[in-house]
Amino acid sequence: MYQNMRAEAAFVTQLRAKEGRAAINPDDTELIEDLMEEEYFTNKKGLIQIEPKEDIKDRLERSPNRGDAYKMLQWAFEQDYKPSGKYDDTATRRPQYAITDYDIDGPIIKTHNPAYAITD
């Protein structure tokens, strides 16, 4: 359906916004400009394609990096990610996203590996 992941991410972002599952700070004018500037078309293969990034850069006179990052984030939210449990912190029972390189209950851990790294 899409020429590449960039086009898919753009349409996933639109869908998430229409469904109320994505929001943008109305004061973030740079992000809004980035998202509104791009145009899409159907290519010869019948796939949806976003115009080249260079064309958007020329019109904006800057790179639409904020918009690209936002679209990739929205795309990632749509993936069916399931934690494997492989890196769970069984000592503190913290969820994966709460594990850091520092011991929040005590002094800084001075190792070369992150706290969640497998060292065996």
Order of alpha helices (4+ residues) and beta strands (2+ residues): alpha-alpha-beta-beta-alpha-alpha
